[in-house]
Structure formats: structure tokens, C-alpha cells
Amino acid sequence: MTQSLCSSLKRLQVGLAACLLVVFGISTANAEIPGPAVTGLFQFGVPLEQSNSGSLTVTANLGAVEAEFLLDTGANMVTVNRDLFRQLKRQGATEKVGQVGARLASGKLELLDVYQVEHFSLGDGCELGPVQVAVLKSGGRNLLGMNALQSAAPFAIYTSPPALALSNCL
């Protein structure tokens, strides 16, 4: 009985996911990598990578620098580590715009410098325009925060296949 119920729920879950994809117009022709030819509410699909622990990452371009970002809807803004910031600074593609207080994953409060990056894009061409990024004082992961995601809103996160659906790419 339990196995039968679980099997039915799995079929229902797959059916609901397929229905949502059709309703919202997400292209599923290539199940591995959703393509940019999206219709309806979402106009662009960006593939995500999923780690064994379940975290989702996306490739982003900041000017001519490509980097991996952890998708973090709990982060208010895009955060870059020191190494990535050095690469951006060498290009001259940044301008300091202020500072922000941030609570790090360790619970520690830290004052971070904030820079504007003129060109920020996700995947193969979803340009978001200028985006403000906070720079970590030490190592750490690059985080794709809500300030970038809101500029492309409405958006949706899909886990099977892992993809980010965006509405407002430039």
C-alpha cells in the first residue's frame, strides 16, 4: 500500500511539473539544458548545475570574466570573493558605490565594500545590465543574490532539470 501510494505521488509530481512547464511556457525539448526560446511569462532559460548536496550554481559573466555563483535567494545582493574581485578590478569594470553591513554564514557581522559592475549576465546571454556586488574580505563563494534576480523578475527555479527561468533579460 505504501509503495503504491508513493508511486502514485511520484507520477502526480511529474505530471504537475510537466503541467507547470507547459502553462508557463518553459521549453522542455532539451531536457538537459533548457533553451532561451521560452514563451509566455518566462522569456529565457538558464541551466543550473546541482551538486550532490542539492545546492544550485549558475555560470555568470561580469564583463569578460566568467565565474560560478551559488544561487542564494537568502542573500540580498550578489556577493563576490576577493579573487574574482581582483580580476574585475584589473579590467577596470568596477566603480565603488558604498558599503553595506552583512551577516555572514558564520553569524559574524562585517562591513563590505559595494561596487557596481557594468555588465552582468547569466548563462549564454541573459544580460541583466549593471549590478551592484558586495566584495568579501576573505575567501568564500560567489553568491547570486536577490538584487540580480529581481532585475530579471518574475523568475522561477526548477529542479528537474535544474534551470532558472527569467522574464526580463536585456
C-alpha positions in Angstrom: 0.0 0.0 0.0 2.7 2.5 1.0 4.8 1.7 -2.1 1.7 2.1 -4.3 0.9 5.4 -2.7 4.5 6.6 -3.2 4.5 5.5 -6.8 1.2 7.4 -7.4 2.6 10.6 -5.8 5.7 10.4 -7.9 3.6 10.2 -11.1 1.4 13.0 -9.8 4.5 15.1 -9.1 5.9 14.5 -12.5 2.6 15.3 -14.1 2.2 18.6 -12.1 5.8 19.6 -13.0 5.1 18.9 -16.7 1.8 20.8 -16.5 3.6 23.8 -14.9 6.2 23.8 -17.6 3.5 23.8 -20.3 1.4 26.5 -18.5 4.4 28.8 -18.0 5.8 28.0 -21.5 9.2 26.6 -20.5 10.8 24.7 -23.3 11.5 21.1 -22.4 12.7 20.0 -25.8 16.2 19.6 -24.5 15.7 18.1 -21.0 19.4 18.6 -20.2 19.7 22.3 -20.9 16.5 24.5 -21.2 17.0 26.8 -24.1 16.5 30.5 -24.5 13.5 30.0 -26.8 10.9 30.4 -24.0 7.5 31.7 -24.5 4.8 33.2 -22.2 5.7 34.5 -18.8 9.4 33.5 -18.9 11.5 34.5 -21.9 14.8 32.9 -21.1 16.1 29.7 -19.6 19.5 29.4 -17.9 20.8 25.9 -17.0 21.8 25.3 -13.4 24.2 22.8 -12.0 23.2 20.8 -9.0 25.7 19.5 -6.5 25.4 16.2 -4.6 24.2 18.2 -1.6 21.5 19.8 -3.6 22.9 23.3 -4.0 22.4 25.0 -7.3 25.0 27.0 -9.2 24.9 29.1 -12.3 27.6 30.5 -14.6 27.7 34.3 -14.8 29.8 36.8 -16.8 30.9 40.0 -15.2 32.3 41.9 -18.2 34.8 39.5 -19.7 35.2 37.4 -16.5 33.3 34.1 -16.2 32.6 32.7 -12.7 30.4 30.3 -10.9 27.8 31.6 -8.5 25.8 29.8 -5.8 22.1 30.5 -6.3 21.1 32.1 -2.9 17.7 33.6 -2.6 18.5 34.3 1.1 21.3 36.8 0.0 20.1 40.3 -0.5 22.7 41.1 -3.1 25.3 39.5 -5.3 28.5 38.8 -3.4 31.9 38.1 -4.9 35.0 36.7 -3.4 38.3 38.5 -3.3 39.9 36.6 -6.2 37.0 37.3 -8.6 37.0 41.0 -7.5 40.7 41.3 -8.3 40.0 40.0 -11.8 37.2 42.5 -12.2 39.4 45.4 -10.9 42.2 44.6 -13.4 39.6 45.1 -16.2 38.6 48.4 -14.7 35.0 47.3 -14.9 34.0 48.4 -11.4 33.1 51.5 -9.6 32.8 51.8 -5.8 29.3 52.9 -4.8 29.3 52.4 -1.0 29.4 49.9 1.8 26.9 47.5 3.3 26.7 45.6 6.6 26.3 41.9 6.1 25.7 38.9 8.3 28.0 36.2 7.1 27.1 32.4 7.2 29.3 32.2 10.4 26.9 34.7 12.0 29.6 37.4 12.1 28.6 40.9 11.0 31.0 42.5 8.6 31.2 45.8 6.6 31.6 45.0 2.9 32.5 47.4 0.1 29.9 47.6 -2.7 30.9 48.1 -6.3 28.8 48.5 -9.5 29.7 46.1 -12.3 28.6 47.5 -15.6 27.7 44.2 -17.4 26.4 41.1 -15.5 24.9 38.2 -17.5 23.7 34.7 -16.6 24.2 31.7 -18.8 24.6 32.3 -22.5 23.3 35.8 -22.8 20.7 36.8 -20.3 22.1 40.3 -19.8 21.0 42.0 -16.5 22.9 45.3 -17.1 24.7 47.0 -14.3 24.6 45.1 -11.0 25.9 46.1 -7.5 28.1 43.5 -5.9 29.4 43.2 -2.3 33.0 42.1 -2.0 34.0 39.6 0.7 37.2 40.5 2.6 38.4 36.9 2.5 37.6 33.7 0.6 34.2 32.4 0.2 31.7 31.5 -2.6 30.3 33.9 -5.1 26.6 34.3 -4.4 23.9 35.1 -6.8 21.6 37.3 -4.6 18.2 38.8 -4.9 19.3 42.1 -6.4 20.3 40.4 -9.6 17.4 38.0 -9.7 14.8 40.8 -9.1 16.1 42.7 -12.1 15.1 39.7 -14.2 11.8 39.1 -12.3 9.5 37.4 -12.4 11.7 34.3 -12.2 11.3 30.6 -11.3 13.7 28.0 -10.1 13.2 24.4 -11.5 15.0 21.4 -10.0 14.3 18.8 -12.7 16.1 19.6 -14.9 17.8 22.3 -12.9 17.1 25.6 -14.6 16.4 29.2 -13.8 13.6 30.8 -15.8 13.8 34.6 -16.2 11.5 37.2 -17.7 13.4 40.3 -18.1 16.8 39.9 -19.8 18.1 43.0 -21.7 
